[in-house]
């Protein structure tokens, strides 16, 4: 009945701990990049699930909170997860895989488009740079199939 963590679950272990992050996001084609600052804690639930809780100051000066859950579904053979945040009521549902280098976890999801009129396809990419540094990048797929990167956040371990 109780599953044991597999090698895929161990991928998250380097992310455990407390982090500070500096980010930049672009919320439209004519908009300048906006800076963000946050603090995050990543913890494990039995070695099978990893929860990231983040608090930060958004580009508009308002504080925000987010919660992400990530794990590996052995039966589906996919990395899976969810994301919620105080900035909206939509629950993002992830499914993804590691890239060929094993350093980037590419998570696909669908969610509200920037125009608010239709759904869009997104990717969040978690990249391990070093044991004390990881990056989260977000991008949206455009109608022509190309990708538009709109957010990146560099996380540094609190020592």
PyMOL commands that place a pseudoatom at each C-alpha (Angstrom):
pseudoatom trace, name=CA, resn=UNK, resi=1, chain=A, elem=C, hetatm=0, pos=[0.000, 0.000, 0.000]
pseudoatom trace, name=CA, resn=UNK, resi=2, chain=A, elem=C, hetatm=0, pos=[2.744, 2.516, 0.851]
pseudoatom trace, name=CA, resn=UNK, resi=3, chain=A, elem=C, hetatm=0, pos=[4.909, 3.430, -2.131]
pseudoatom trace, name=CA, resn=UNK, resi=4, chain=A, elem=C, hetatm=0, pos=[8.592, 4.071, -1.796]
pseudoatom trace, name=CA, resn=UNK, resi=5, chain=A, elem=C, hetatm=0, pos=[10.284, 7.000, -3.519]
pseudoatom trace, name=CA, resn=UNK, resi=6, chain=A, elem=C, hetatm=0, pos=[11.753, 6.093, -6.904]
pseudoatom trace, name=CA, resn=UNK, resi=7, chain=A, elem=C, hetatm=0, pos=[14.790, 7.639, -8.606]
pseudoatom trace, name=CA, resn=UNK, resi=8, chain=A, elem=C, hetatm=0, pos=[12.486, 10.208, -10.240]
pseudoatom trace, name=CA, resn=UNK, resi=9, chain=A, elem=C, hetatm=0, pos=[11.380, 11.442, -6.817]
pseudoatom trace, name=CA, resn=UNK, resi=10, chain=A, elem=C, hetatm=0, pos=[14.982, 11.984, -5.746]
pseudoatom trace, name=CA, resn=UNK, resi=11, chain=A, elem=C, hetatm=0, pos=[15.318, 14.691, -8.429]
pseudoatom trace, name=CA, resn=UNK, resi=12, chain=A, elem=C, hetatm=0, pos=[13.538, 17.130, -6.093]
pseudoatom trace, name=CA, resn=UNK, resi=13, chain=A, elem=C, hetatm=0, pos=[15.793, 16.577, -3.068]
pseudoatom trace, name=CA, resn=UNK, resi=14, chain=A, elem=C, hetatm=0, pos=[18.307, 19.244, -4.147]
pseudoatom trace, name=CA, resn=UNK, resi=15, chain=A, elem=C, hetatm=0, pos=[15.489, 21.804, -3.935]
pseudoatom trace, name=CA, resn=UNK, resi=16, chain=A, elem=C, hetatm=0, pos=[14.667, 21.155, -0.264]
pseudoatom trace, name=CA, resn=UNK, resi=17, chain=A, elem=C, hetatm=0, pos=[15.215, 24.084, 2.089]
pseudoatom trace, name=CA, resn=UNK, resi=18, chain=A, elem=C, hetatm=0, pos=[14.783, 27.834, 2.277]
pseudoatom trace, name=CA, resn=UNK, resi=19, chain=A, elem=C, hetatm=0, pos=[15.380, 30.145, -0.674]
pseudoatom trace, name=CA, resn=UNK, resi=20, chain=A, elem=C, hetatm=0, pos=[15.352, 33.807, -1.650]
pseudoatom trace, name=CA, resn=UNK, resi=21, chain=A, elem=C, hetatm=0, pos=[14.444, 34.717, -5.210]
pseudoatom trace, name=CA, resn=UNK, resi=22, chain=A, elem=C, hetatm=0, pos=[14.727, 37.652, -7.552]
pseudoatom trace, name=CA, resn=UNK, resi=23, chain=A, elem=C, hetatm=0, pos=[12.591, 37.608, -10.640]
pseudoatom trace, name=CA, resn=UNK, resi=24, chain=A, elem=C, hetatm=0, pos=[11.518, 39.486, -13.690]
pseudoatom trace, name=CA, resn=UNK, resi=25, chain=A, elem=C, hetatm=0, pos=[8.245, 39.248, -15.590]
pseudoatom trace, name=CA, resn=UNK, resi=26, chain=A, elem=C, hetatm=0, pos=[6.801, 40.850, -18.702]
pseudoatom trace, name=CA, resn=UNK, resi=27, chain=A, elem=C, hetatm=0, pos=[3.014, 41.034, -18.707]
pseudoatom trace, name=CA, resn=UNK, resi=28, chain=A, elem=C, hetatm=0, pos=[2.503, 42.166, -22.317]
pseudoatom trace, name=CA, resn=UNK, resi=29, chain=A, elem=C, hetatm=0, pos=[4.313, 42.965, -25.574]
pseudoatom trace, name=CA, resn=UNK, resi=30, chain=A, elem=C, hetatm=0, pos=[4.409, 46.712, -24.879]
pseudoatom trace, name=CA, resn=UNK, resi=31, chain=A, elem=C, hetatm=0, pos=[5.177, 46.371, -21.178]
pseudoatom trace, name=CA, resn=UNK, resi=32, chain=A, elem=C, hetatm=0, pos=[8.585, 46.896, -19.546]
pseudoatom trace, name=CA, resn=UNK, resi=33, chain=A, elem=C, hetatm=0, pos=[10.077, 44.065, -17.436]
pseudoatom trace, name=CA, resn=UNK, resi=34, chain=A, elem=C, hetatm=0, pos=[8.895, 44.154, -13.809]
pseudoatom trace, name=CA, resn=UNK, resi=35, chain=A, elem=C, hetatm=0, pos=[11.046, 43.031, -10.875]
pseudoatom trace, name=CA, resn=UNK, resi=36, chain=A, elem=C, hetatm=0, pos=[9.864, 40.686, -8.110]
pseudoatom trace, name=CA, resn=UNK, resi=37, chain=A, elem=C, hetatm=0, pos=[11.375, 39.488, -4.829]
pseudoatom trace, name=CA, resn=UNK, resi=38, chain=A, elem=C, hetatm=0, pos=[10.255, 36.468, -2.821]
pseudoatom trace, name=CA, resn=UNK, resi=39, chain=A, elem=C, hetatm=0, pos=[11.088, 33.863, -0.199]
pseudoatom trace, name=CA, resn=UNK, resi=40, chain=A, elem=C, hetatm=0, pos=[10.358, 30.169, -0.676]
pseudoatom trace, name=CA, resn=UNK, resi=41, chain=A, elem=C, hetatm=0, pos=[10.452, 27.000, 1.386]
pseudoatom trace, name=CA, resn=UNK, resi=42, chain=A, elem=C, hetatm=0, pos=[10.542, 23.570, -0.248]
pseudoatom trace, name=CA, resn=UNK, resi=43, chain=A, elem=C, hetatm=0, pos=[9.624, 20.576, 1.905]
pseudoatom trace, name=CA, resn=UNK, resi=44, chain=A, elem=C, hetatm=0, pos=[8.999, 16.890, 1.332]
pseudoatom trace, name=CA, resn=UNK, resi=45, chain=A, elem=C, hetatm=0, pos=[5.921, 14.820, 2.058]
pseudoatom trace, name=CA, resn=UNK, resi=46, chain=A, elem=C, hetatm=0, pos=[7.251, 11.298, 2.525]
pseudoatom trace, name=CA, resn=UNK, resi=47, chain=A, elem=C, hetatm=0, pos=[9.823, 11.685, -0.249]
pseudoatom trace, name=CA, resn=UNK, resi=48, chain=A, elem=C, hetatm=0, pos=[7.020, 11.313, -2.815]
pseudoatom trace, name=CA, resn=UNK, resi=49, chain=A, elem=C, hetatm=0, pos=[5.703, 14.886, -2.960]
pseudoatom trace, name=CA, resn=UNK, resi=50, chain=A, elem=C, hetatm=0, pos=[7.462, 18.216, -2.713]
pseudoatom trace, name=CA, resn=UNK, resi=51, chain=A, elem=C, hetatm=0, pos=[5.671, 21.373, -1.674]
pseudoatom trace, name=CA, resn=UNK, resi=52, chain=A, elem=C, hetatm=0, pos=[6.979, 24.844, -2.430]
pseudoatom trace, name=CA, resn=UNK, resi=53, chain=A, elem=C, hetatm=0, pos=[5.416, 27.678, -0.461]
pseudoatom trace, name=CA, resn=UNK, resi=54, chain=A, elem=C, hetatm=0, pos=[6.340, 31.158, -1.643]
pseudoatom trace, name=CA, resn=UNK, resi=55, chain=A, elem=C, hetatm=0, pos=[5.647, 34.644, -0.310]
pseudoatom trace, name=CA, resn=UNK, resi=56, chain=A, elem=C, hetatm=0, pos=[6.708, 37.721, -2.168]
pseudoatom trace, name=CA, resn=UNK, resi=57, chain=A, elem=C, hetatm=0, pos=[6.188, 41.247, -3.293]
pseudoatom trace, name=CA, resn=UNK, resi=58, chain=A, elem=C, hetatm=0, pos=[4.725, 41.578, -6.748]
pseudoatom trace, name=CA, resn=UNK, resi=59, chain=A, elem=C, hetatm=0, pos=[5.640, 44.212, -9.303]
pseudoatom trace, name=CA, resn=UNK, resi=60, chain=A, elem=C, hetatm=0, pos=[2.602, 46.243, -8.218]
pseudoatom trace, name=CA, resn=UNK, resi=61, chain=A, elem=C, hetatm=0, pos=[3.845, 46.354, -4.616]
pseudoatom trace, name=CA, resn=UNK, resi=62, chain=A, elem=C, hetatm=0, pos=[1.185, 43.938, -3.363]
pseudoatom trace, name=CA, resn=UNK, resi=63, chain=A, elem=C, hetatm=0, pos=[2.255, 40.824, -1.488]
pseudoatom trace, name=CA, resn=UNK, resi=64, chain=A, elem=C, hetatm=0, pos=[1.352, 37.383, -2.810]
pseudoatom trace, name=CA, resn=UNK, resi=65, chain=A, elem=C, hetatm=0, pos=[1.508, 33.747, -1.741]
pseudoatom trace, name=CA, resn=UNK, resi=66, chain=A, elem=C, hetatm=0, pos=[1.774, 30.618, -3.882]
pseudoatom trace, name=CA, resn=UNK, resi=67, chain=A, elem=C, hetatm=0, pos=[1.781, 26.874, -3.247]
pseudoatom trace, name=CA, resn=UNK, resi=68, chain=A, elem=C, hetatm=0, pos=[3.136, 24.340, -5.737]
pseudoatom trace, name=CA, resn=UNK, resi=69, chain=A, elem=C, hetatm=0, pos=[3.004, 20.568, -5.334]
pseudoatom trace, name=CA, resn=UNK, resi=70, chain=A, elem=C, hetatm=0, pos=[5.272, 18.396, -7.458]
pseudoatom trace, name=CA, resn=UNK, resi=71, chain=A, elem=C, hetatm=0, pos=[5.940, 14.694, -7.577]
pseudoatom trace, name=CA, resn=UNK, resi=72, chain=A, elem=C, hetatm=0, pos=[6.262, 11.730, -9.898]
pseudoatom trace, name=CA, resn=UNK, resi=73, chain=A, elem=C, hetatm=0, pos=[3.316, 9.492, -10.754]
pseudoatom trace, name=CA, resn=UNK, resi=74, chain=A, elem=C, hetatm=0, pos=[4.848, 6.025, -11.148]
pseudoatom trace, name=CA, resn=UNK, resi=75, chain=A, elem=C, hetatm=0, pos=[1.768, 4.546, -12.855]
pseudoatom trace, name=CA, resn=UNK, resi=76, chain=A, elem=C, hetatm=0, pos=[1.571, 7.336, -15.447]
pseudoatom trace, name=CA, resn=UNK, resi=77, chain=A, elem=C, hetatm=0, pos=[5.337, 7.640, -15.849]
pseudoatom trace, name=CA, resn=UNK, resi=78, chain=A, elem=C, hetatm=0, pos=[5.093, 11.438, -15.621]
pseudoatom trace, name=CA, resn=UNK, resi=79, chain=A, elem=C, hetatm=0, pos=[6.044, 14.244, -13.292]
pseudoatom trace, name=CA, resn=UNK, resi=80, chain=A, elem=C, hetatm=0, pos=[2.834, 15.832, -12.020]
pseudoatom trace, name=CA, resn=UNK, resi=81, chain=A, elem=C, hetatm=0, pos=[1.781, 18.726, -9.853]
pseudoatom trace, name=CA, resn=UNK, resi=82, chain=A, elem=C, hetatm=0, pos=[-0.395, 21.726, -9.149]
pseudoatom trace, name=CA, resn=UNK, resi=83, chain=A, elem=C, hetatm=0, pos=[0.041, 25.442, -8.596]
pseudoatom trace, name=CA, resn=UNK, resi=84, chain=A, elem=C, hetatm=0, pos=[-2.224, 27.924, -6.828]
pseudoatom trace, name=CA, resn=UNK, resi=85, chain=A, elem=C, hetatm=0, pos=[-1.652, 31.541, -5.901]
pseudoatom trace, name=CA, resn=UNK, resi=86, chain=A, elem=C, hetatm=0, pos=[-3.316, 34.400, -4.105]
pseudoatom trace, name=CA, resn=UNK, resi=87, chain=A, elem=C, hetatm=0, pos=[-3.329, 36.367, -7.362]
pseudoatom trace, name=CA, resn=UNK, resi=88, chain=A, elem=C, hetatm=0, pos=[-6.050, 34.228, -8.996]
pseudoatom trace, name=CA, resn=UNK, resi=89, chain=A, elem=C, hetatm=0, pos=[-8.630, 31.484, -8.505]
pseudoatom trace, name=CA, resn=UNK, resi=90, chain=A, elem=C, hetatm=0, pos=[-7.396, 29.136, -11.259]
pseudoatom trace, name=CA, resn=UNK, resi=91, chain=A, elem=C, hetatm=0, pos=[-5.702, 25.877, -10.205]
pseudoatom trace, name=CA, resn=UNK, resi=92, chain=A, elem=C, hetatm=0, pos=[-2.905, 25.032, -12.624]
pseudoatom trace, name=CA, resn=UNK, resi=93, chain=A, elem=C, hetatm=0, pos=[-2.369, 21.290, -13.192]
pseudoatom trace, name=CA, resn=UNK, resi=94, chain=A, elem=C, hetatm=0, pos=[1.031, 20.120, -14.411]
pseudoatom trace, name=CA, resn=UNK, resi=95, chain=A, elem=C, hetatm=0, pos=[2.286, 17.101, -16.315]
pseudoatom trace, name=CA, resn=UNK, resi=96, chain=A, elem=C, hetatm=0, pos=[5.840, 16.874, -17.529]
pseudoatom trace, name=CA, resn=UNK, resi=97, chain=A, elem=C, hetatm=0, pos=[9.212, 15.225, -17.886]
pseudoatom trace, name=CA, resn=UNK, resi=98, chain=A, elem=C, hetatm=0, pos=[12.929, 15.861, -17.530]
pseudoatom trace, name=CA, resn=UNK, resi=99, chain=A, elem=C, hetatm=0, pos=[14.879, 17.126, -20.524]
pseudoatom trace, name=CA, resn=UNK, resi=100, chain=A, elem=C, hetatm=0, pos=[17.739, 15.054, -21.920]
pseudoatom trace, name=CA, resn=UNK, resi=101, chain=A, elem=C, hetatm=0, pos=[20.292, 16.735, -19.610]
pseudoatom trace, name=CA, resn=UNK, resi=102, chain=A, elem=C, hetatm=0, pos=[18.303, 15.748, -16.499]
pseudoatom trace, name=CA, resn=UNK, resi=103, chain=A, elem=C, hetatm=0, pos=[18.720, 19.311, -15.182]
pseudoatom trace, name=CA, resn=UNK, resi=104, chain=A, elem=C, hetatm=0, pos=[15.437, 20.774, -16.414]
pseudoatom trace, name=CA, resn=UNK, resi=105, chain=A, elem=C, hetatm=0, pos=[11.959, 19.657, -15.427]
pseudoatom trace, name=CA, resn=UNK, resi=106, chain=A, elem=C, hetatm=0, pos=[9.547, 20.806, -18.153]
pseudoatom trace, name=CA, resn=UNK, resi=107, chain=A, elem=C, hetatm=0, pos=[5.973, 21.046, -16.873]
pseudoatom trace, name=CA, resn=UNK, resi=108, chain=A, elem=C, hetatm=0, pos=[3.091, 21.510, -19.318]
pseudoatom trace, name=CA, resn=UNK, resi=109, chain=A, elem=C, hetatm=0, pos=[-0.234, 23.036, -18.321]
pseudoatom trace, name=CA, resn=UNK, resi=110, chain=A, elem=C, hetatm=0, pos=[-3.208, 24.899, -19.717]
pseudoatom trace, name=CA, resn=UNK, resi=111, chain=A, elem=C, hetatm=0, pos=[-4.617, 28.045, -18.193]
pseudoatom trace, name=CA, resn=UNK, resi=112, chain=A, elem=C, hetatm=0, pos=[-6.289, 31.367, -18.840]
pseudoatom trace, name=CA, resn=UNK, resi=113, chain=A, elem=C, hetatm=0, pos=[-4.683, 33.361, -21.627]
pseudoatom trace, name=CA, resn=UNK, resi=114, chain=A, elem=C, hetatm=0, pos=[-3.322, 36.825, -21.021]
pseudoatom trace, name=CA, resn=UNK, resi=115, chain=A, elem=C, hetatm=0, pos=[-6.313, 38.334, -22.841]
pseudoatom trace, name=CA, resn=UNK, resi=116, chain=A, elem=C, hetatm=0, pos=[-8.711, 36.527, -20.492]
pseudoatom trace, name=CA, resn=UNK, resi=117, chain=A, elem=C, hetatm=0, pos=[-10.858, 35.379, -23.413]
pseudoatom trace, name=CA, resn=UNK, resi=118, chain=A, elem=C, hetatm=0, pos=[-9.447, 31.913, -24.103]
pseudoatom trace, name=CA, resn=UNK, resi=119, chain=A, elem=C, hetatm=0, pos=[-7.275, 29.200, -22.628]
pseudoatom trace, name=CA, resn=UNK, resi=120, chain=A, elem=C, hetatm=0, pos=[-3.597, 28.956, -23.551]
pseudoatom trace, name=CA, resn=UNK, resi=121, chain=A, elem=C, hetatm=0, pos=[-0.841, 26.350, -23.302]
pseudoatom trace, name=CA, resn=UNK, resi=122, chain=A, elem=C, hetatm=0, pos=[2.001, 27.109, -20.875]
pseudoatom trace, name=CA, resn=UNK, resi=123, chain=A, elem=C, hetatm=0, pos=[5.230, 25.562, -19.683]
pseudoatom trace, name=CA, resn=UNK, resi=124, chain=A, elem=C, hetatm=0, pos=[6.962, 26.088, -16.367]
pseudoatom trace, name=CA, resn=UNK, resi=125, chain=A, elem=C, hetatm=0, pos=[10.578, 24.956, -16.452]
pseudoatom trace, name=CA, resn=UNK, resi=126, chain=A, elem=C, hetatm=0, pos=[12.533, 24.238, -13.266]
pseudoatom trace, name=CA, resn=UNK, resi=127, chain=A, elem=C, hetatm=0, pos=[16.275, 24.207, -13.926]
pseudoatom trace, name=CA, resn=UNK, resi=128, chain=A, elem=C, hetatm=0, pos=[18.903, 23.097, -11.419]
pseudoatom trace, name=CA, resn=UNK, resi=129, chain=A, elem=C, hetatm=0, pos=[21.930, 25.348, -11.879]
pseudoatom trace, name=CA, resn=UNK, resi=130, chain=A, elem=C, hetatm=0, pos=[23.856, 24.245, -8.773]
pseudoatom trace, name=CA, resn=UNK, resi=131, chain=A, elem=C, hetatm=0, pos=[23.036, 22.845, -5.307]
pseudoatom trace, name=CA, resn=UNK, resi=132, chain=A, elem=C, hetatm=0, pos=[22.458, 26.444, -4.151]
pseudoatom trace, name=CA, resn=UNK, resi=133, chain=A, elem=C, hetatm=0, pos=[20.768, 27.922, -7.248]
pseudoatom trace, name=CA, resn=UNK, resi=134, chain=A, elem=C, hetatm=0, pos=[17.734, 27.002, -9.322]
pseudoatom trace, name=CA, resn=UNK, resi=135, chain=A, elem=C, hetatm=0, pos=[15.680, 28.898, -11.874]
pseudoatom trace, name=CA, resn=UNK, resi=136, chain=A, elem=C, hetatm=0, pos=[11.948, 28.885, -12.624]
pseudoatom trace, name=CA, resn=UNK, resi=137, chain=A, elem=C, hetatm=0, pos=[10.965, 30.029, -16.120]
pseudoatom trace, name=CA, resn=UNK, resi=138, chain=A, elem=C, hetatm=0, pos=[7.453, 30.418, -17.501]
pseudoatom trace, name=CA, resn=UNK, resi=139, chain=A, elem=C, hetatm=0, pos=[6.406, 30.676, -21.121]
pseudoatom trace, name=CA, resn=UNK, resi=140, chain=A, elem=C, hetatm=0, pos=[3.206, 30.652, -23.149]
pseudoatom trace, name=CA, resn=UNK, resi=141, chain=A, elem=C, hetatm=0, pos=[2.692, 29.078, -26.562]
pseudoatom trace, name=CA, resn=UNK, resi=142, chain=A, elem=C, hetatm=0, pos=[1.584, 31.539, -29.230]
pseudoatom trace, name=CA, resn=UNK, resi=143, chain=A, elem=C, hetatm=0, pos=[-0.903, 30.819, -32.020]
pseudoatom trace, name=CA, resn=UNK, resi=144, chain=A, elem=C, hetatm=0, pos=[1.923, 30.137, -34.489]
pseudoatom trace, name=CA, resn=UNK, resi=145, chain=A, elem=C, hetatm=0, pos=[3.334, 27.435, -32.162]
pseudoatom trace, name=CA, resn=UNK, resi=146, chain=A, elem=C, hetatm=0, pos=[6.320, 29.476, -30.999]
pseudoatom trace, name=CA, resn=UNK, resi=147, chain=A, elem=C, hetatm=0, pos=[6.991, 30.166, -27.310]
pseudoatom trace, name=CA, resn=UNK, resi=148, chain=A, elem=C, hetatm=0, pos=[7.014, 33.529, -25.551]
pseudoatom trace, name=CA, resn=UNK, resi=149, chain=A, elem=C, hetatm=0, pos=[8.983, 33.617, -22.291]
pseudoatom trace, name=CA, resn=UNK, resi=150, chain=A, elem=C, hetatm=0, pos=[7.375, 36.013, -19.830]
pseudoatom trace, name=CA, resn=UNK, resi=151, chain=A, elem=C, hetatm=0, pos=[8.848, 35.217, -16.396]
pseudoatom trace, name=CA, resn=UNK, resi=152, chain=A, elem=C, hetatm=0, pos=[12.023, 33.950, -14.786]
pseudoatom trace, name=CA, resn=UNK, resi=153, chain=A, elem=C, hetatm=0, pos=[12.998, 33.768, -11.145]
pseudoatom trace, name=CA, resn=UNK, resi=154, chain=A, elem=C, hetatm=0, pos=[16.443, 32.892, -9.782]
pseudoatom trace, name=CA, resn=UNK, resi=155, chain=A, elem=C, hetatm=0, pos=[16.342, 31.080, -6.412]
pseudoatom trace, name=CA, resn=UNK, resi=156, chain=A, elem=C, hetatm=0, pos=[19.374, 31.125, -4.095]
pseudoatom trace, name=CA, resn=UNK, resi=157, chain=A, elem=C, hetatm=0, pos=[19.697, 28.964, -0.993]
pseudoatom trace, name=CA, resn=UNK, resi=158, chain=A, elem=C, hetatm=0, pos=[19.491, 30.714, 2.376]
pseudoatom trace, name=CA, resn=UNK, resi=159, chain=A, elem=C, hetatm=0, pos=[22.548, 29.693, 4.393]
for i in range(1, 159): cmd.bond("trace and resi %d" % i, "trace and resi %d" % (i + 1))
show_as sticks, trace
zoom trace
